[in-house]
């Protein structure tokens, strides 16, 4: 990231941050399809800069955010956690309702 900023590639740096949000919100586990670039305010040039500094890896159909699995829960894990939380909240609600 610092390399991008030092080279005044601010748009690519912003695209990286937006890509983190996009992937988390859409449960893509760090995969960024080609068609998402406009939604994260990126161009193919920005994607190339991100790949050059090792933040993204080009793959079939788009890019992968390098290191996503090391720092983020997988979509399946996040969904399981959300389901457990909802079930616990429902139990608390039923308990409170019964008082």
Gaussian input, Z-matrix of N, CA and C with variables (Angstrom, degrees):
# hf/3-21g

backbone

0 1
 N
 C     1     B1
 C     2     B2     1     A1
 N     3     B3     2     A2     1     D1
 C     4     B4     3     A3     2     D2
 C     5     B5     4     A4     3     D3
 N     6     B6     5     A5     4     D4
 C     7     B7     6     A6     5     D5
 C     8     B8     7     A7     6     D6
 N     9     B9     8     A8     7     D7
 C    10    B10     9     A9     8     D8
 C    11    B11    10    A10     9     D9
 N    12    B12    11    A11    10    D10
 C    13    B13    12    A12    11    D11
 C    14    B14    13    A13    12    D12
 N    15    B15    14    A14    13    D13
 C    16    B16    15    A15    14    D14
 C    17    B17    16    A16    15    D15
 N    18    B18    17    A17    16    D16
 C    19    B19    18    A18    17    D17
 C    20    B20    19    A19    18    D18
 N    21    B21    20    A20    19    D19
 C    22    B22    21    A21    20    D20
 C    23    B23    22    A22    21    D21
 N    24    B24    23    A23    22    D22
 C    25    B25    24    A24    23    D23
 C    26    B26    25    A25    24    D24
 N    27    B27    26    A26    25    D25
 C    28    B28    27    A27    26    D26
 C    29    B29    28    A28    27    D27
 N    30    B30    29    A29    28    D28
 C    31    B31    30    A30    29    D29
 C    32    B32    31    A31    30    D30
 N    33    B33    32    A32    31    D31
 C    34    B34    33    A33    32    D32
 C    35    B35    34    A34    33    D33
 N    36    B36    35    A35    34    D34
 C    37    B37    36    A36    35    D35
 C    38    B38    37    A37    36    D36
 N    39    B39    38    A38    37    D37
 C    40    B40    39    A39    38    D38
 C    41    B41    40    A40    39    D39
 N    42    B42    41    A41    40    D40
 C    43    B43    42    A42    41    D41
 C    44    B44    43    A43    42    D42
 N    45    B45    44    A44    43    D43
 C    46    B46    45    A45    44    D44
 C    47    B47    46    A46    45    D45
 N    48    B48    47    A47    46    D46
 C    49    B49    48    A48    47    D47
 C    50    B50    49    A49    48    D48
 N    51    B51    50    A50    49    D49
 C    52    B52    51    A51    50    D50
 C    53    B53    52    A52    51    D51
 N    54    B54    53    A53    52    D52
 C    55    B55    54    A54    53    D53
 C    56    B56    55    A55    54    D54
 N    57    B57    56    A56    55    D55
 C    58    B58    57    A57    56    D56
 C    59    B59    58    A58    57    D57
 N    60    B60    59    A59    58    D58
 C    61    B61    60    A60    59    D59
 C    62    B62    61    A61    60    D60
 N    63    B63    62    A62    61    D61
 C    64    B64    63    A63    62    D62
 C    65    B65    64    A64    63    D63
 N    66    B66    65    A65    64    D64
 C    67    B67    66    A66    65    D65
 C    68    B68    67    A67    66    D66
 N    69    B69    68    A68    67    D67
 C    70    B70    69    A69    68    D68
 C    71    B71    70    A70    69    D69
 N    72    B72    71    A71    70    D70
 C    73    B73    72    A72    71    D71
 C    74    B74    73    A73    72    D72
 N    75    B75    74    A74    73    D73
 C    76    B76    75    A75    74    D74
 C    77    B77    76    A76    75    D75
 N    78    B78    77    A77    76    D76
 C    79    B79    78    A78    77    D77
 C    80    B80    79    A79    78    D78
 N    81    B81    80    A80    79    D79
 C    82    B82    81    A81    80    D80
 C    83    B83    82    A82    81    D81
 N    84    B84    83    A83    82    D82
 C    85    B85    84    A84    83    D83
 C    86    B86    85    A85    84    D84
 N    87    B87    86    A86    85    D85
 C    88    B88    87    A87    86    D86
 C    89    B89    88    A88    87    D87
 N    90    B90    89    A89    88    D88
 C    91    B91    90    A90    89    D89
 C    92    B92    91    A91    90    D90
 N    93    B93    92    A92    91    D91
 C    94    B94    93    A93    92    D92
 C    95    B95    94    A94    93    D93
 N    96    B96    95    A95    94    D94
 C    97    B97    96    A96    95    D95
 C    98    B98    97    A97    96    D96
 N    99    B99    98    A98    97    D97
 C   100   B100    99    A99    98    D98
 C   101   B101   100   A100    99    D99
 N   102   B102   101   A101   100   D100
 C   103   B103   102   A102   101   D101
 C   104   B104   103   A103   102   D102
 N   105   B105   104   A104   103   D103
 C   106   B106   105   A105   104   D104
 C   107   B107   106   A106   105   D105
 N   108   B108   107   A107   106   D106
 C   109   B109   108   A108   107   D107
 C   110   B110   109   A109   108   D108
 N   111   B111   110   A110   109   D109
 C   112   B112   111   A111   110   D110
 C   113   B113   112   A112   111   D111
 N   114   B114   113   A113   112   D112
 C   115   B115   114   A114   113   D113
 C   116   B116   115   A115   114   D114
 N   117   B117   116   A116   115   D115
 C   118   B118   117   A117   116   D116
 C   119   B119   118   A118   117   D117
 N   120   B120   119   A119   118   D118
 C   121   B121   120   A120   119   D119
 C   122   B122   121   A121   120   D120
 N   123   B123   122   A122   121   D121
 C   124   B124   123   A123   122   D122
 C   125   B125   124   A124   123   D123
 N   126   B126   125   A125   124   D124
 C   127   B127   126   A126   125   D125
 C   128   B128   127   A127   126   D126
 N   129   B129   128   A128   127   D127
 C   130   B130   129   A129   128   D128
 C   131   B131   130   A130   129   D129
 N   132   B132   131   A131   130   D130
 C   133   B133   132   A132   131   D131
 C   134   B134   133   A133   132   D132
 N   135   B135   134   A134   133   D133
 C   136   B136   135   A135   134   D134
 C   137   B137   136   A136   135   D135
 N   138   B138   137   A137   136   D136
 C   139   B139   138   A138   137   D137
 C   140   B140   139   A139   138   D138
 N   141   B141   140   A140   139   D139
 C   142   B142   141   A141   140   D140
 C   143   B143   142   A142   141   D141
 N   144   B144   143   A143   142   D142
 C   145   B145   144   A144   143   D143
 C   146   B146   145   A145   144   D144
 N   147   B147   146   A146   145   D145
 C   148   B148   147   A147   146   D146
 C   149   B149   148   A148   147   D147
 N   150   B150   149   A149   148   D148
 C   151   B151   150   A150   149   D149
 C   152   B152   151   A151   150   D150
 N   153   B153   152   A152   151   D151
 C   154   B154   153   A153   152   D152
 C   155   B155   154   A154   153   D153
 N   156   B156   155   A155   154   D154
 C   157   B157   156   A156   155   D155
 C   158   B158   157   A157   156   D156
 N   159   B159   158   A158   157   D157
 C   160   B160   159   A159   158   D158
 C   161   B161   160   A160   159   D159
 N   162   B162   161   A161   160   D160
 C   163   B163   162   A162   161   D161
 C   164   B164   163   A163   162   D162
 N   165   B165   164   A164   163   D163
 C   166   B166   165   A165   164   D164
 C   167   B167   166   A166   165   D165
 N   168   B168   167   A167   166   D166
 C   169   B169   168   A168   167   D167
 C   170   B170   169   A169   168   D168
 N   171   B171   170   A170   169   D169
 C   172   B172   171   A171   170   D170
 C   173   B173   172   A172   171   D171
 N   174   B174   173   A173   172   D172
 C   175   B175   174   A174   173   D173
 C   176   B176   175   A175   174   D174
 N   177   B177   176   A176   175   D175
 C   178   B178   177   A177   176   D176
 C   179   B179   178   A178   177   D177
 N   180   B180   179   A179   178   D178
 C   181   B181   180   A180   179   D179
 C   182   B182   181   A181   180   D180
 N   183   B183   182   A182   181   D181
 C   184   B184   183   A183   182   D182
 C   185   B185   184   A184   183   D183
 N   186   B186   185   A185   184   D184
 C   187   B187   186   A186   185   D185
 C   188   B188   187   A187   186   D186
 N   189   B189   188   A188   187   D187
 C   190   B190   189   A189   188   D188
 C   191   B191   190   A190   189   D189
 N   192   B192   191   A191   190   D190
 C   193   B193   192   A192   191   D191
 C   194   B194   193   A193   192   D192
 N   195   B195   194   A194   193   D193
 C   196   B196   195   A195   194   D194
 C   197   B197   196   A196   195   D195
 N   198   B198   197   A197   196   D196
 C   199   B199   198   A198   197   D197
 C   200   B200   199   A199   198   D198
 N   201   B201   200   A200   199   D199
 C   202   B202   201   A201   200   D200
 C   203   B203   202   A202   201   D201
 N   204   B204   203   A203   202   D202
 C   205   B205   204   A204   203   D203
 C   206   B206   205   A205   204   D204
 N   207   B207   206   A206   205   D205
 C   208   B208   207   A207   206   D206
 C   209   B209   208   A208   207   D207
 N   210   B210   209   A209   208   D208
 C   211   B211   210   A210   209   D209
 C   212   B212   211   A211   210   D210
 N   213   B213   212   A212   211   D211
 C   214   B214   213   A213   212   D212
 C   215   B215   214   A214   213   D213
 N   216   B216   215   A215   214   D214
 C   217   B217   216   A216   215   D215
 C   218   B218   217   A217   216   D216
 N   219   B219   218   A218   217   D217
 C   220   B220   219   A219   218   D218
 C   221   B221   220   A220   219   D219
 N   222   B222   221   A221   220   D220
 C   223   B223   222   A222   221   D221
 C   224   B224   223   A223   222   D222
 N   225   B225   224   A224   223   D223
 C   226   B226   225   A225   224   D224
 C   227   B227   226   A226   225   D225
 N   228   B228   227   A227   226   D226
 C   229   B229   228   A228   227   D227
 C   230   B230   229   A229   228   D228
 N   231   B231   230   A230   229   D229
 C   232   B232   231   A231   230   D230
 C   233   B233   232   A232   231   D231
 N   234   B234   233   A233   232   D232
 C   235   B235   234   A234   233   D233
 C   236   B236   235   A235   234   D234
 N   237   B237   236   A236   235   D235
 C   238   B238   237   A237   236   D236
 C   239   B239   238   A238   237   D237
 N   240   B240   239   A239   238   D238
 C   241   B241   240   A240   239   D239
 C   242   B242   241   A241   240   D240
 N   243   B243   242   A242   241   D241
 C   244   B244   243   A243   242   D242
 C   245   B245   244   A244   243   D243
 N   246   B246   245   A245   244   D244
 C   247   B247   246   A246   245   D245
 C   248   B248   247   A247   246   D246
 N   249   B249   248   A248   247   D247
 C   250   B250   249   A249   248   D248
 C   251   B251   250   A250   249   D249
 N   252   B252   251   A251   250   D250
 C   253   B253   252   A252   251   D251
 C   254   B254   253   A253   252   D252
 N   255   B255   254   A254   253   D253
 C   256   B256   255   A255   254   D254
 C   257   B257   256   A256   255   D255
 N   258   B258   257   A257   256   D256
 C   259   B259   258   A258   257   D257
 C   260   B260   259   A259   258   D258
 N   261   B261   260   A260   259   D259
 C   262   B262   261   A261   260   D260
 C   263   B263   262   A262   261   D261
 N   264   B264   263   A263   262   D262
 C   265   B265   264   A264   263   D263
 C   266   B266   265   A265   264   D264
 N   267   B267   266   A266   265   D265
 C   268   B268   267   A267   266   D266
 C   269   B269   268   A268   267   D267
 N   270   B270   269   A269   268   D268
 C   271   B271   270   A270   269   D269
 C   272   B272   271   A271   270   D270
 N   273   B273   272   A272   271   D271
 C   274   B274   273   A273   272   D272
 C   275   B275   274   A274   273   D273
 N   276   B276   275   A275   274   D274
 C   277   B277   276   A276   275   D275
 C   278   B278   277   A277   276   D276
 N   279   B279   278   A278   277   D277
 C   280   B280   279   A279   278   D278
 C   281   B281   280   A280   279   D279
 N   282   B282   281   A281   280   D280
 C   283   B283   282   A282   281   D281
 C   284   B284   283   A283   282   D282
 N   285   B285   284   A284   283   D283
 C   286   B286   285   A285   284   D284
 C   287   B287   286   A286   285   D285
 N   288   B288   287   A287   286   D286
 C   289   B289   288   A288   287   D287
 C   290   B290   289   A289   288   D288
 N   291   B291   290   A290   289   D289
 C   292   B292   291   A291   290   D290
 C   293   B293   292   A292   291   D291
 N   294   B294   293   A293   292   D292
 C   295   B295   294   A294   293   D293
 C   296   B296   295   A295   294   D294

   B1=1.4465
   B2=1.5261
   B3=1.3190
   B4=1.4668
   B5=1.5209
   B6=1.3226
   B7=1.4668
   B8=1.5255
   B9=1.3260
   B10=1.4659
   B11=1.5231
   B12=1.3166
   B13=1.4632
   B14=1.5280
   B15=1.3306
   B16=1.4636
   B17=1.5249
   B18=1.3330
   B19=1.4657
   B20=1.5270
   B21=1.3368
   B22=1.4693
   B23=1.5313
   B24=1.2912
   B25=1.4711
   B26=1.5321
   B27=1.3260
   B28=1.4653
   B29=1.5276
   B30=1.3095
   B31=1.4612
   B32=1.5294
   B33=1.3192
   B34=1.4662
   B35=1.5254
   B36=1.3238
   B37=1.4625
   B38=1.5275
   B39=1.3271
   B40=1.4633
   B41=1.5264
   B42=1.3259
   B43=1.4684
   B44=1.5252
   B45=1.3209
   B46=1.4638
   B47=1.5282
   B48=1.3215
   B49=1.4644
   B50=1.5294
   B51=1.3212
   B52=1.4628
   B53=1.5284
   B54=1.3263
   B55=1.4641
   B56=1.5272
   B57=1.3236
   B58=1.4685
   B59=1.5240
   B60=1.3204
   B61=1.4632
   B62=1.5113
   B63=1.3218
   B64=1.4639
   B65=1.5283
   B66=1.3090
   B67=1.4609
   B68=1.5227
   B69=1.3184
   B70=1.4618
   B71=1.5178
   B72=1.3062
   B73=1.4684
   B74=1.5253
   B75=1.3219
   B76=1.4596
   B77=1.5252
   B78=1.3289
   B79=1.4594
   B80=1.5140
   B81=1.3247
   B82=1.4591
   B83=1.5271
   B84=1.3177
   B85=1.4670
   B86=1.5311
   B87=1.3138
   B88=1.4627
   B89=1.5118
   B90=1.3300
   B91=1.4670
   B92=1.5203
   B93=1.3204
   B94=1.4624
   B95=1.5210
   B96=1.3382
   B97=1.4590
   B98=1.5284
   B99=1.3220
   B100=1.4750
   B101=1.5227
   B102=1.3223
   B103=1.4627
   B104=1.5218
   B105=1.3269
   B106=1.4656
   B107=1.5212
   B108=1.3260
   B109=1.4696
   B110=1.5295
   B111=1.3306
   B112=1.4733
   B113=1.5304
   B114=1.3171
   B115=1.4612
   B116=1.5212
   B117=1.3269
   B118=1.4654
   B119=1.5274
   B120=1.3425
   B121=1.4683
   B122=1.5261
   B123=1.3400
   B124=1.4617
   B125=1.5210
   B126=1.3037
   B127=1.4580
   B128=1.5288
   B129=1.3159
   B130=1.4677
   B131=1.5383
   B132=1.3096
   B133=1.4660
   B134=1.5339
   B135=1.3312
   B136=1.4676
   B137=1.5235
   B138=1.3305
   B139=1.4692
   B140=1.5257
   B141=1.3131
   B142=1.4606
   B143=1.5241
   B144=1.3344
   B145=1.4707
   B146=1.5284
   B147=1.3278
   B148=1.4678
   B149=1.5239
   B150=1.3178
   B151=1.4720
   B152=1.5308
   B153=1.3237
   B154=1.4662
   B155=1.5273
   B156=1.3388
   B157=1.4712
   B158=1.5251
   B159=1.3402
   B160=1.4598
   B161=1.5141
   B162=1.3314
   B163=1.4624
   B164=1.5266
   B165=1.3118
   B166=1.4637
   B167=1.5188
   B168=1.3407
   B169=1.4616
   B170=1.5207
   B171=1.3229
   B172=1.4584
   B173=1.5272
   B174=1.3196
   B175=1.4650
   B176=1.5171
   B177=1.2974
   B178=1.4606
   B179=1.5275
   B180=1.3141
   B181=1.4594
   B182=1.5139
   B183=1.3414
   B184=1.4543
   B185=1.5149
   B186=1.3205
   B187=1.4599
   B188=1.5184
   B189=1.3203
   B190=1.4539
   B191=1.5116
   B192=1.3126
   B193=1.4604
   B194=1.5207
   B195=1.3070
   B196=1.4503
   B197=1.5321
   B198=1.3195
   B199=1.4542
   B200=1.5179
   B201=1.3277
   B202=1.4696
   B203=1.5220
   B204=1.3157
   B205=1.4647
   B206=1.5126
   B207=1.3206
   B208=1.4613
   B209=1.5302
   B210=1.3166
   B211=1.4583
   B212=1.5241
   B213=1.3396
   B214=1.4644
   B215=1.5184
   B216=1.3211
   B217=1.4580
   B218=1.5183
   B219=1.3276
   B220=1.4621
   B221=1.5263
   B222=1.3057
   B223=1.4657
   B224=1.5250
   B225=1.3320
   B226=1.4667
   B227=1.5266
   B228=1.3364
   B229=1.4686
   B230=1.5232
   B231=1.3219
   B232=1.4585
   B233=1.5278
   B234=1.3416
   B235=1.4672
   B236=1.5339
   B237=1.3286
   B238=1.4623
   B239=1.5293
   B240=1.3129
   B241=1.4728
   B242=1.5272
   B243=1.3215
   B244=1.4626
   B245=1.5326
   B246=1.3200
   B247=1.4629
   B248=1.5312
   B249=1.3358
   B250=1.4784
   B251=1.5303
   B252=1.3097
   B253=1.4655
   B254=1.5242
   B255=1.3231
   B256=1.4640
   B257=1.5285
   B258=1.3280
   B259=1.4645
   B260=1.5345
   B261=1.3176
   B262=1.4632
   B263=1.5283
   B264=1.3273
   B265=1.4619
   B266=1.5274
   B267=1.3275
   B268=1.4706
   B269=1.5236
   B270=1.3346
   B271=1.4658
   B272=1.5278
   B273=1.3375
   B274=1.4799
   B275=1.5230
   B276=1.3152
   B277=1.4514
   B278=1.5246
   B279=1.3231
   B280=1.4610
   B281=1.5387
   B282=1.3251
   B283=1.4667
   B284=1.5239
   B285=1.3308
   B286=1.4704
   B287=1.5165
   B288=1.3161
   B289=1.4490
   B290=1.5339
   B291=1.3360
   B292=1.4718
   B293=1.5062
   B294=1.2989
   B295=1.4820
   B296=1.4863
   A1=109.80
   A2=116.88
   A3=119.57
   A4=111.56
   A5=116.44
   A6=120.08
   A7=110.40
   A8=116.46
   A9=119.72
   A10=110.98
   A11=116.20
   A12=119.83
   A13=111.49
   A14=116.08
   A15=119.46
   A16=111.05
   A17=116.30
   A18=121.16
   A19=113.04
   A20=116.25
   A21=122.73
   A22=112.52
   A23=115.40
   A24=121.27
   A25=107.80
   A26=114.61
   A27=121.28
   A28=112.20
   A29=116.53
   A30=119.78
   A31=110.40
   A32=117.36
   A33=121.00
   A34=110.09
   A35=117.11
   A36=120.48
   A37=110.50
   A38=116.63
   A39=119.93
   A40=110.67
   A41=116.60
   A42=120.88
   A43=110.69
   A44=117.31
   A45=120.82
   A46=110.53
   A47=115.66
   A48=120.24
   A49=110.35
   A50=117.07
   A51=120.78
   A52=110.72
   A53=117.34
   A54=121.40
   A55=111.27
   A56=117.03
   A57=120.28
   A58=109.71
   A59=116.20
   A60=120.73
   A61=112.46
   A62=116.52
   A63=121.11
   A64=110.22
   A65=116.14
   A66=119.77
   A67=111.18
   A68=116.63
   A69=119.56
   A70=112.32
   A71=116.89
   A72=121.02
   A73=112.50
   A74=116.41
   A75=120.15
   A76=113.23
   A77=116.58
   A78=120.29
   A79=114.07
   A80=117.18
   A81=120.16
   A82=113.18
   A83=117.51
   A84=121.81
   A85=112.71
   A86=116.18
   A87=120.79
   A88=115.08
   A89=118.10
   A90=120.42
   A91=109.14
   A92=115.33
   A93=122.19
   A94=108.64
   A95=118.14
   A96=119.49
   A97=111.02
   A98=115.44
   A99=120.84
   A100=112.28
   A101=115.85
   A102=120.32
   A103=114.22
   A104=118.81
   A105=119.47
   A106=113.09
   A107=118.50
   A108=120.16
   A109=113.84
   A110=119.97
   A111=117.88
   A112=112.90
   A113=116.93
   A114=120.42
   A115=112.75
   A116=116.68
   A117=119.92
   A118=110.59
   A119=115.20
   A120=122.75
   A121=111.72
   A122=116.20
   A123=121.31
   A124=110.88
   A125=114.36
   A126=122.16
   A127=107.95
   A128=116.53
   A129=119.90
   A130=110.17
   A131=116.22
   A132=120.12
   A133=110.49
   A134=116.47
   A135=120.31
   A136=110.07
   A137=116.25
   A138=120.87
   A139=110.33
   A140=116.62
   A141=121.01
   A142=110.84
   A143=116.82
   A144=120.53
   A145=110.46
   A146=116.72
   A147=120.50
   A148=111.33
   A149=116.81
   A150=120.45
   A151=110.26
   A152=117.14
   A153=121.06
   A154=112.21
   A155=116.96
   A156=119.55
   A157=112.37
   A158=116.75
   A159=120.51
   A160=116.22
   A161=118.09
   A162=119.89
   A163=111.63
   A164=117.04
   A165=122.49
   A166=108.06
   A167=115.53
   A168=121.82
   A169=107.72
   A170=116.58
   A171=119.27
   A172=108.56
   A173=115.53
   A174=121.68
   A175=108.17
   A176=116.22
   A177=120.86
   A178=110.39
   A179=116.99
   A180=121.89
   A181=115.68
   A182=118.15
   A183=119.23
   A184=112.57
   A185=115.45
   A186=121.87
   A187=109.39
   A188=115.40
   A189=122.46
   A190=107.92
   A191=116.09
   A192=120.05
   A193=106.87
   A194=116.13
   A195=121.80
   A196=110.66
   A197=117.23
   A198=121.89
   A199=115.18
   A200=118.34
   A201=120.47
   A202=111.46
   A203=117.12
   A204=121.43
   A205=114.05
   A206=117.73
   A207=121.33
   A208=112.01
   A209=116.86
   A210=120.21
   A211=114.24
   A212=117.84
   A213=121.30
   A214=110.14
   A215=115.67
   A216=120.49
   A217=109.53
   A218=115.65
   A219=117.94
   A220=108.16
   A221=116.92
   A222=120.86
   A223=110.50
   A224=117.03
   A225=120.32
   A226=111.16
   A227=116.66
   A228=120.27
   A229=111.08
   A230=116.38
   A231=120.35
   A232=111.33
   A233=116.85
   A234=119.94
   A235=110.63
   A236=117.33
   A237=120.67
   A238=110.12
   A239=116.56
   A240=120.65
   A241=110.64
   A242=116.46
   A243=121.52
   A244=110.48
   A245=116.95
   A246=121.28
   A247=110.51
   A248=116.43
   A249=119.36
   A250=110.87
   A251=116.71
   A252=120.51
   A253=110.77
   A254=117.06
   A255=120.24
   A256=110.96
   A257=116.63
   A258=120.14
   A259=110.90
   A260=116.72
   A261=120.65
   A262=110.58
   A263=116.42
   A264=119.96
   A265=110.51
   A266=116.93
   A267=120.48
   A268=110.75
   A269=116.95
   A270=120.42
   A271=110.86
   A272=115.91
   A273=119.38
   A274=110.29
   A275=117.43
   A276=122.61
   A277=110.39
   A278=116.70
   A279=120.89
   A280=111.08
   A281=115.92
   A282=120.31
   A283=110.56
   A284=116.59
   A285=120.48
   A286=111.52
   A287=116.39
   A288=121.22
   A289=111.01
   A290=116.00
   A291=120.50
   A292=113.48
   A293=119.55
   A294=121.22
   A295=112.32
   D1=-42.70
   D2=-178.62
   D3=-63.37
   D4=-34.02
   D5=177.58
   D6=-62.45
   D7=-42.85
   D8=178.23
   D9=-61.88
   D10=-44.40
   D11=-179.23
   D12=-66.16
   D13=-40.34
   D14=179.01
   D15=-63.68
   D16=-33.52
   D17=178.63
   D18=-87.24
   D19=8.91
   D20=179.94
   D21=59.20
   D22=36.55
   D23=176.22
   D24=-99.59
   D25=59.60
   D26=-174.86
   D27=-64.22
   D28=-35.80
   D29=-179.61
   D30=-63.34
   D31=-41.93
   D32=178.42
   D33=-65.76
   D34=-39.79
   D35=178.49
   D36=-63.17
   D37=-42.33
   D38=177.49
   D39=-65.10
   D40=-39.93
   D41=179.07
   D42=-60.63
   D43=-36.45
   D44=177.81
   D45=-61.48
   D46=-48.14
   D47=179.77
   D48=-63.50
   D49=-43.68
   D50=178.60
   D51=-63.46
   D52=-35.34
   D53=179.17
   D54=-65.66
   D55=-36.61
   D56=176.30
   D57=-60.42
   D58=-45.90
   D59=178.37
   D60=-64.75
   D61=-42.25
   D62=179.92
   D63=-61.16
   D64=-48.30
   D65=-177.02
   D66=-65.26
   D67=-40.61
   D68=178.07
   D69=-65.87
   D70=-42.39
   D71=-177.83
   D72=-69.89
   D73=-32.17
   D74=-176.11
   D75=-100.99
   D76=1.09
   D77=176.81
   D78=61.88
   D79=41.14
   D80=-177.31
   D81=-92.14
   D82=1.53
   D83=-179.17
   D84=53.34
   D85=39.72
   D86=175.93
   D87=89.09
   D88=-1.43
   D89=177.73
   D90=-87.55
   D91=134.65
   D92=178.60
   D93=-120.57
   D94=107.06
   D95=179.57
   D96=-68.18
   D97=152.70
   D98=178.83
   D99=-47.46
   D100=-41.65
   D101=-173.38
   D102=-72.38
   D103=-7.31
   D104=-178.10
   D105=-84.13
   D106=-12.57
   D107=-174.84
   D108=-50.95
   D109=-47.06
   D110=179.61
   D111=-62.47
   D112=-29.51
   D113=-177.90
   D114=-75.53
   D115=-19.19
   D116=176.72
   D117=-109.37
   D118=16.05
   D119=175.90
   D120=59.52
   D121=41.36
   D122=-178.45
   D123=-120.93
   D124=158.58
   D125=173.96
   D126=-116.57
   D127=171.23
   D128=176.25
   D129=-62.99
   D130=-32.62
   D131=176.74
   D132=-63.68
   D133=-43.21
   D134=177.03
   D135=-60.80
   D136=-43.51
   D137=179.20
   D138=-60.94
   D139=-40.11
   D140=178.55
   D141=-63.58
   D142=-42.65
   D143=177.92
   D144=-62.25
   D145=-41.54
   D146=179.61
   D147=-65.28
   D148=-38.08
   D149=176.65
   D150=-68.57
   D151=-38.48
   D152=-179.12
   D153=-61.13
   D154=-35.28
   D155=-179.06
   D156=-93.79
   D157=2.54
   D158=173.98
   D159=86.46
   D160=11.37
   D161=178.83
   D162=-83.51
   D163=-29.49
   D164=176.14
   D165=-123.45
   D166=154.41
   D167=172.59
   D168=-122.68
   D169=128.74
   D170=177.88
   D171=-71.33
   D172=138.75
   D173=177.88
   D174=-144.79
   D175=176.88
   D176=-179.11
   D177=-60.82
   D178=120.20
   D179=176.97
   D180=86.60
   D181=1.17
   D182=179.28
   D183=161.43
   D184=-134.86
   D185=-176.89
   D186=-138.25
   D187=160.17
   D188=171.83
   D189=-117.63
   D190=138.02
   D191=175.39
   D192=-75.92
   D193=119.42
   D194=-177.18
   D195=-62.39
   D196=127.10
   D197=176.49
   D198=83.10
   D199=7.91
   D200=-177.27
   D201=-53.55
   D202=-48.85
   D203=-176.15
   D204=-66.26
   D205=-21.41
   D206=179.49
   D207=-76.01
   D208=-28.00
   D209=-171.33
   D210=-118.83
   D211=-10.00
   D212=-177.33
   D213=-126.80
   D214=150.91
   D215=172.95
   D216=-69.29
   D217=148.86
   D218=173.85
   D219=-70.43
   D220=161.43
   D221=179.30
   D222=-60.86
   D223=-39.84
   D224=179.20
   D225=-62.69
   D226=-43.19
   D227=178.49
   D228=-64.30
   D229=-41.82
   D230=179.60
   D231=-64.46
   D232=-39.98
   D233=178.89
   D234=-66.87
   D235=-39.70
   D236=178.65
   D237=-64.74
   D238=-41.67
   D239=178.07
   D240=-62.84
   D241=-43.41
   D242=179.42
   D243=-62.65
   D244=-41.33
   D245=-179.90
   D246=-64.66
   D247=-43.34
   D248=177.89
   D249=-62.11
   D250=-40.63
   D251=179.86
   D252=-65.67
   D253=-40.46
   D254=179.15
   D255=-66.10
   D256=-40.77
   D257=178.74
   D258=-64.55
   D259=-41.32
   D260=178.45
   D261=-64.97
   D262=-40.89
   D263=179.04
   D264=-64.95
   D265=-39.23
   D266=178.91
   D267=-64.42
   D268=-39.78
   D269=177.62
   D270=-63.75
   D271=-43.43
   D272=178.03
   D273=-62.60
   D274=-40.86
   D275=179.95
   D276=-62.60
   D277=-46.74
   D278=179.23
   D279=-62.78
   D280=-39.60
   D281=178.91
   D282=-64.08
   D283=-44.71
   D284=179.43
   D285=-67.26
   D286=-37.07
   D287=-179.92
   D288=-65.83
   D289=-32.32
   D290=-177.83
   D291=-77.43
   D292=-10.90
   D293=-178.89
   D294=-75.74

